[in-house]
Each structure stands twice: as structure tokens, then as C-alpha cells.
Amino acid sequence: MSPPSKALAEFVAEATEILEALGKDLLVLDERRGHEADPDRVNGIFRAAHSLKGLAGLFGQERISRLAHGTEDLLDRLRLGKLHLNDAVLDTLIEALDAFQALLAETARGTETDGLTRRADGMAERLGRLGEVSVALDEDPLERLELDAQVRSVFTEYEEHRLRENVRKGVSMWRVRAAFDLSDFDMGLADLNTRLKPLGEVISTLPSAQPGGAHGIAFDLIFGTQVSMPELESGLKGTPAELARLAVRPATTRSAEALARATESPAIVLGTLGVASAPEASTGTSPPTKRGVRAAVEGGTHQPLLPLASERSDTEQGETGASAHGVPGLDSESDEEHAPSAKGPSLVTYLQGPGGRAPALAATPPGASQAGAGAASSSSASAEPSLRSLTQTVRVDIGKLDGLINMVGELLLIKASLQRLAESARQDGVVPLSKLFGQELARETRGLERKLEALQEGLLEARMVPVGQVFDKLARLVRRITREAGKEIDFVIGGGEVELDKLIVEELSDPLMHLIRNAIDHGVESPDTRLAAGKPRRAVVSLRAEQKGNHVVIQVSDDGAGIDELRVREVALTRGLITHAQAEEMGRRELLNLIFLPGFSTARSVSELSGRGVGLDVVKNNLGNLSGIIDVWSERGKGTAFHLTLPVTLAIIRALVVGVSARTYAVPLNSVLEILSVQPREIRTMERREVLDVRGQTLPFVRLARLFGLPERPVSRYFVVVVGLAQERLGIAVDELHGQQDIVTKPLGGRLQSVRGISGATDLGNRRPVLVLDVAALLEEGLALERRRA
Amino acid sequence: MSRFAELLDDFFFRPDEDVSGLQDFAAGSDGVASAAPEEVPEEYLSFRLEGEAYAVPIRAVREISKVPPLTEIPRAEPHLLGVMNLRGELLPAYDIKVRLGLAERAPLVAGPDAPVPPRDARILVLRTETGPAGVWVDTVSGVVKLKPSMLEPPPPGLRRGDKDCVVGIGRRGPSLYILLDPEQALAP
């Protein structure tokens, strides 16, 4: 396994970014299933696939290139309306995204396995076969739009398609003509575009045939909108735009007329309702099947409904659902509009998982559906890929980098001054240094300190990335797990904008994935059980991040059955993790915390999802490595929440330097709550353990020297450093305080990983390593000590 | 090509080279050059612990460092002397004298009560499967080349304990070297 070359690393970095963007867009489409897809978004996904293809080709990554080609091809047909975006298509796209990620992971490792090559090629082939049925229309609605043949000829295929769609939906078409001065036409045009965007769709921007004056240039924007003329005019006030409505001829033949009516009427209904984009107006986007057209011709007042049924005929429920409605168009429209979750047939398909989607797949050739099922099972059988990024790259705003470079420049200036001072000191020789010299030196040192601080801050900032990066990846995963588990879940994400050090964000993905898997697999009940318990059918699993001072708290919660602490107790007893006597002493909270012990799992059956022998103890350890801690809250019948408390950064931290028995240790300041000065006589013992009474509250307390087995020295008073993470508090007694310092912690790593209570070492400037205390581990140890003694 | 360079390399004299063999050769008859296939010698780094000569394969040695200030790790295994900072890298330093039966307990070399390390003491930074590790030695003697024919299995009297880190004896002229397996010597 040779390390990938630099060029390859760049490829992986860039491809990862593209895939991330692609994944985000797909997720939006996925969330809005059953609604009409935003053409801009589909176009965006198409462009991403296209870039990926080009990039892969450039780096000779043929497998990725082939698959990207298939994806691009499918998306091209989608955006040109040759294919309707149904569940099967969307599922295949999401599967393709998984395949891309697996391929990229192999590329990053520099390996290539046959299994994956076959999977990718099979996927590319399936993409090509998807939805081959494409029905030609009786008449191109574009013909009905009164537009110069000359103008029409310059449209791209995509623009033509969007135009056709708009005409078919009965959206009124406008030509917006605007003349700008040559000097700033780009700004004027951009302004016009931003004003038009919210009102409708800019289909094409063409240079106008009309001259725009001596120093000007004029553009014709072909614009489709549902808003009225006065609204449009007021929206464009202040721009040089002139509006002209493009007339649409009525359809000519009888059948086409019926079709036009069938497809236009819902849009008109919605138009009068003031709804900008009607989900079911998309009826028209799917090329009506022969049956649909015939139905439209033969149908009476229910015309709008029938194409709807034909479109839905790819899902059986859709057909029955639509015909069961059997009500005039308006009712069914509004029904679909505001209550998609109530009984929307498409939603049922989404939720029932692979079984429920089988009819959807039946629309594609049987071979394809088999291949699909095969691929799905093989992908789920393979080990869950890690959500960690494949690259170590961080995107940095160039402005930030410029700032850093400037700081370096200023540091060089200070270096020059210091050099000059040193030079003059040397030349003066034995002459005692003047007071002025000292002042000057002190001033330069202060400047150096300030600049270094700024540089450090800037660098830390450049390392920060939003946690949303991981959340988005998890959202995709949740969708699949939910399907596999046969549960109905709303996944809620919050606080994705909270920033954390890139390193921490990366390390977080696996623990979070584990917790979410647990929530879906063990936490959330099946829909029927939920209904029986009087809860809403759909469970809510949420993932939220929140900044609290120097820490970020991430919460993974569900509204499921909660943790049964009695069952936890039973399991802990049978596994010999605790004794009966200990169990008697334990409160509910302590019992709940037993789930973090190694080798604990309450799941009665080992499921494919989370019962893999990797337990919460691993999650806890992973977090411990990040100086974070995990806490659990649970109430039976109400749900479970895990709180992860993490430092914002690990790279450079401010630390309190303390002395114990003539040794020096550093305590990360972000977990220090306060420092107390305590006389030995103030230390009290409660049931043979030492505690402090702090403002009427009992504080567990350890002497660091005793804990570490160092020779204790008699002191007249202790300094007690009170550390806390989440709700846990512990006083750590030390002999001396040496002040605060910024430190870079190096992990003990390698051979020393098993050392307890030390997270790493740092250098305070005298080459002697100074150990950094692992506050989370000490807290746990101190409190466990207390429990054991109790 | 590289093999050729290796062969040539043997002809270069190094100040630290043991040339006693050469003198033996010069003293002997020059007419009876041995027809036996040439042996490729392997280089070992020899060092002393409590007066005894030890050697490890030089491939296993990453570098030799003077003893930097060491920091003891509380509650660590007894043969871990402490951690050291080597050009910004944090490395553990171990004692192997106890393992070899040369001392009752590891010397106090880290922490506030430790005396200044002896002038000749060095830390050998060894490559191990679990990352680099430092080993305290009293002095570094030099590099010795040992041909396979100079190696002997460890005498039974030298075997000590269940974790045996002595893999053999190297004999070169009058000198004997106890050959160590670094991985075993550092095993917890």
C-alpha cells in the first residue's frame, strides 16, 4: 500500500468535494420526494456529475469516469425531461453516489478490487437502462409559442426543454428586454437576474436584435412566471427592463387541445390560488403514456386527474390512491399540497422500504430490478464504510490566508528590529546596556507576542470547519438505515453551522454514526408499536450542535422507547460488570451510565445494524481521545438523548500549569471551572472518601500526588483545580500554580496509548516534556473511585 | 548494481572498523584464499550496559541521541523510564537492564530527583512495530560487522525469564557481543 501521489491526492480531494455537493443536492431531492424537482437543482447535479467525469478522465480513473458518464447521461435525460424523476431513479442515483464513494475510497488507498469494479459497471449499465420509455408528444407545445424562428434556433436543448415545460404548464412567457451601457452591463444584467429569480424562471438570456444605443448593449431574457403583470413590473422597478408578453397559440388538434387543457388546468387552478410552483403541475413533465393521452381525450371533467394517475402508475399505490380520490382536480391538488404526510401514496412507498418500493421497480425492466436488488443486498452486506473524509484537505478562504501572510510579514519586521538590537548590544560590548535599550527590547517583545497570538488565532480559524459537513453525510446514511430497519423516521438536523477543528469533525463521524444507528435500531420503536403507545407513527431522531463557550455540545436524541434501566441493571449483573451490592447503591443515572462499560449491549438479538460487538464503550473511548465526554439521558417511553461535549480545538489550547511534588503538569483551561485555595483541615471525609464543601455543595476531590503515586509533601494549603465537563465536577488538589500558557499538545501515541490520565505532552520551552492531564479520564476515574468506595 | 556497491563498500576503511581480521589475513599465507562462497556480513550497533557488550542489528536503530531531559509517566509500567522530546517528537524511553537481569530496578533518571545523566549515556531510538522507542544505554561502542559464521546460538546459561530477548552471541576476534532482539527487549 503505497501512499498516493500528490496528483492523486488532489484528485481525491476535489472529487470528494464534488461528491459532497452532489450528495447534498440529492438529499434535498430525496426530502422533497413527491414534489416537483427544482430544475436548477437537477441541472446542478448534472453539472457535478459532468465535472466528476472530466476530472476522473483527466486522472485516468476509468472506473469513476465510466460510472460518472452513466450518471451524467441519466441526469441529462432527466433535466431535458426525457425521463421523469421517480423513486426508482432517485434511489439509483443515491446508490450510484455510494458506489462513487466506495470507488474513491479505493482510489485513495491505491487499490482496485474486482468486486467493486463489477458493482460500478453494473451500476453504470443500470443507469443507462433506467426509464428508456420516452413517448413522443403529439405536438410540440413549443410550436404554440410565438417566437422568431431565428431566436428559437439559438436555444440549447436544455433551454428548449425548459421553455416547453413552461408553455405546457401554462406559465405565461415574457420577453424582458433591457439595454445597458457597455461599461457596466454585466452588473446590470446580474442585478436584473437576481430580481427575476424569485418571480419565476429565467430560461434564456440572448443578445437582443435591437441595438442598445451607441454605447450600449441590449438583451432579451426569456422569462416564465406565474405572477401578474403589475407584480412583475413593480419587481423590476428601477431597471431598464421592458416587458413584452409572448403569446401562446391555442393547441390545434382535438387531442392536443384536450392534452393542453388537461395539463394546463391544474396550473391555472393553482395560479389563481397563488401557489408559485404546484407539485402536481409536474403531471405534464412526465411524457404522458399512450393510456394517459387516451384518457385525457376521453375523459370529461376529471381530465386533470387522469394524467396524474398515469404518471403515478409506476407505483401501484399511486394509481389506487388517485382513482380513490375521484374528486375534482382542485380537491386532490390541495390535498396533495398541504398534507403530504397524511396519506400521500408516494410517502407510503418511501417509508415501507425495499418491499414497498418493489412495485416502483417493476416499472423498469425486470432484469434491472433484479440487478438493483442484488446490488442493494451486496452493498448492505458489505461493511459499513467509514464516513471519514478521504482527504486531509481543508478549504481556506483566500482572505484568511492573505491575513496570515500579512502577519508573517509583520513578524519579519519585528525580527529585523530584534536583530538590530542584538547587533548594537554586541558592538557596545562590555558597556552596560542602557535603560533605553531595555525599553526598546521590551517593546519589540510585546509586539512579537501580539503578532504571534494573532497568527496563532488565524491559523486555528483556518482549521475550523462546520460540523454540518459530517451531518450531511449522516443524513444520507440515516435514510438507508431507516429503510433497512423498517422504521418511519424524521431526521432533524440543527446547528450544522457550528464550527469545530477539522480534526475533531473527522473523528466525530464514526461515533455519531454509531449513536444514530443505535437510536434507529434500538431506540425507535416500529410504527405499529408507536401507534399502540399513543405516539405519532413517525419517530423523530435529531442531531443538533450547539456552541457553549469553549465547548461544542452535540446531541443525538430520539423520541423512542428510552432505555430500561432495570434491564440495564439485570444485564450488568448477569455479565458480572457490577455486584449486587453495587447495584443496590446505584441511582438511575449511574445505572444508565453502565451502558458505556465494555462488553455491554441490551439488544436481545444481534441485528445487522448495530449489534456488531462494537459498543458504546468504543464511542466513549473515541470521544475520550478528543478530550470529550459523553452523557446519556433517557426516560422510559419518552426517548433517549446522548450529549457529546467536545472542545472547539485540539491544536493549540490554553492550559493552566500546575506543580505537584516538584513535577509540572498542564491542565487544559477549557475544562477548568475555578480554582480554590484549601487548607488541609477543610478537607472532609465522607464514608472514607475525601470531599470538599464548596458553597454548600459536596465536591468530589482527589489529590493528584496520591492518585499518581508521587511522594506527597506536606503543604500548608492546597490549590484545588475544579474541573468539569457536562454535569460532572471534580476537584484536583495540586501544590502550586505556575500560571497560564498556550500549549500544543502532542499525543503520547504509539506505545504509550494505555497510559491513564494523561492525554499527551507539551513543551514549555525548556525541552523537558510536560504532561497534559486528560481531564475527561481523570473525572471518570475520580468519580469511579468514589463509586467504588461508596 | 546495488549488490556491486555493497561488495565494494566492504573495501572502504572506516575509523570505527574492526580491522583485526585484516591483520590476521595479512599474517597468514596469501596463497590459500578460501574458496568458500563469500558471506555477506551484517552490521550491528554495539553498546554497553553495566560493562557488558550488547549489539542490535543496525537496521533497527533509527538514531542515537544524547540523554535529553526525561519526564516520568505516572502509573506507567516499571521499565518505562519516561518520555523525551526529540526535535519535537515525543518518544518513550525504556530501561532494559532489569529485563536482562543486570539491575534490580530501573535507574532513576527522570523526574525532579534524578541526577544528571552520565556523560557517555545515550538513548538509542529503535524502530519497533508499535512505533519508535528509546532505550537507555551506558555507552555506544560502535558498529561491528558480523558474518553469519560469527554468530552462535545463545548459551543456555544466558537464557533468563520467559521473555527471551537474547537471540545469540556474536564473536569477532577476541570480542563477544550479546545480540538482542529489540522487539522482545521492549515487550511489556
Interface residues (C-beta under 8 A of the other chain):
Chain A: S661 A662 R663 L707 F708 G709 L710 K746 P747 L748 G749 G750 R751 L752 V755 R756 G757 I758 G760 A761 D763 N766 R767 R768 P769 V770 L771
Chain B: P68 P69 L70 T71 E72 I73 P74 R75 A76 L80 V83 M84 N85 G88 E89 L90 P92 G111 P112 D113 T128 T130 G131 P132 A133 L186
